[in-house]
Amino acid sequence: MSVSFSNQVRVLWKTAIHVVVWSVWLARNQWIFESKNMDFRSALFFVWRAVSDANRLEIGCMRNCVDDLLILHHFDLRGRPARAHVIMSVIRSPPASGWTKVNTDGAALSSPGAGGYGGIFCNCRAFVKGCFDVPLDHVFAFEAELLSASIAINFAWQNGWHRI
């Protein structure tokens, strides 16, 4: 069984485990060297306080899922959701008259893994002049990117589009 936690919850669990081990070690040493017994409630409060302090350090963020919310709610802690991605407006402009614009992309599922590359050619009026796409079985993402650029140049040259 594999368990994965968000960054925020992982830091809190690590803190709790470390503090529990340290508390047991401290209680053992007090019992051996000072003949003192540590109260279980005070040890539990100490662990709880350490986890709460670790949450205030604001390391990592939670996943926006019920599991993280339940864990944080159980410890009475405030969650830190991930920040929203910045949305940028992108304005595509056609190339100058007589030129051909090419957009290529290559990607791989893992490194190395199944992937592919492709490209599209547009004229100055933003009409598609041609396109290509090729699936690949075993490739690195960088290779797929390079192949897409190389094939795009070759494809343009073969079709007489020398101004790209």
N, C-alpha and C positions, 0 to 999 in steps of 0.2 A: 504494500500500500504506500503510495506516494502522497505526501501532503505538501502543498505549496502555499505560502502566505505572502501577503503584500509586504512591501518594505516596512511600513509602519508597524504592522502586527509582528513581523519577524524580529524587529528591534525590541519590541516589548517582551516577546517570549524569551529571547536571549537574555535580556535583563533579568527577567524573573528567574530563569534557571541559574544564572550566575549568582544572584543574590541568595537564592535558596541554598546553593552549595556553600557559599560563604557563611551564611547564617548557621548552617549545621556545623561547619568547621569552628566558628566562633563559639557556639554553644558547647561543643566538645571540649575546646581548650579552657573555657571558663569552668566547666565541670571538673576537668582533670587538675588544673593548676590553681584554681581559686575556690573550688568546692561550691560553686554557684550553679543553680539550675535556671536556665532561661525559660521564661514563660512562653508557652506556645502562642498565645494571643499577641504578645509583643513582637515575637518573631514574624508572625503573619502580617501584622501591621507594618513592620519594617519592610517586608517584601512588597506589600501593597504600595507603600510610600515610594519605594525605589522605582516601581513600574510607572507610577504617576509622574515622578520627576523625569523619567526617561521620555515620557510622552511629551513633556513640556519642551524638550530639546528640539522638537519638530524635525526629526530625521525621517525622511521617506514620506510616502503618502499611501493611503489605503486604496484598495480596489473598490470600485463602486459595486459591491455585491453584498448580499444578505449575510454571508458567512463572516465577513469582516465587521459588519455592523453589530452582529450578535456578540462577537468576541469583545469588541470595544465597549458595548453596552454592559456586558457582564462585569467588566473591570471599572465601569462608570467613568469611561474616558471619552474624550472628544475625538471624533475622526477627522482626518485631514484628507478630503477627496483630492484627486488629481486636478490640476488646473485645466481649464478648457483650452483646446488648441487655438492658436491664432489663425483666423481666417483672413487670407489675403486675396485681394482682387487681382486677377491676372488678365491683362488685356493682350490678346493675340493680334498681331498686326501682319498683314500680308507683305510679301517681299516687294521690292521695287519692280517696276515694269521690266519684263525680259528676264527676270531672275526666278529661280525655283527655290522654294523653302522646303527643307526636309527636317522632320522631327523623328528621332529614333529613340528606342528604348530597349534595354536588355535586362533580364532578371533571372534569378535562380531561386528555387524554393528553399534550398539549404546550400551549404557550401562544402563540397560540390553537391549538386543535385539536379533534379529535373528543372528545366528552365526554357527560355526561348528569347527571341528578339524579333523586332519588327521596325517598320518605318513607314512614313507617309510623306508624299511629295505634293505640294500645293503651288499654284501659280499666283500671279499678282492679284487676281480677282478672287482668291481663296477657293478656287475649284481644285478638286483632287485630280492630280495628273497620274498618280500611280501609288501603289503601296505593296508591302511585302510583310510576311511573317513566317518564322521558321521555329518549330519546336525542337528542343534539344533534350537528350536523355541525361547526360552527365556533364555538367558544366559549372564553373564558378561564375558568380554574378559579374565580376570584372571582365571575364572572357566574353560573356554574352553582350555586355556593353560595347566592347571593342569590335566584336563581330558585327553588331548592328551598324556601327559607323562605317566599317570597312565595306560591308555589303551595300550600304546606301550610296557610297561614293561610286562603287562599281556599277550599281543599277542605274544611277544618274548618267554616268559616262556612256553606258551601252545605249541609253535612250536619247542621247544627244543633248542632254541638259548639262551644259558645261558651266553654267553660271548658277551655282548653288550657294 
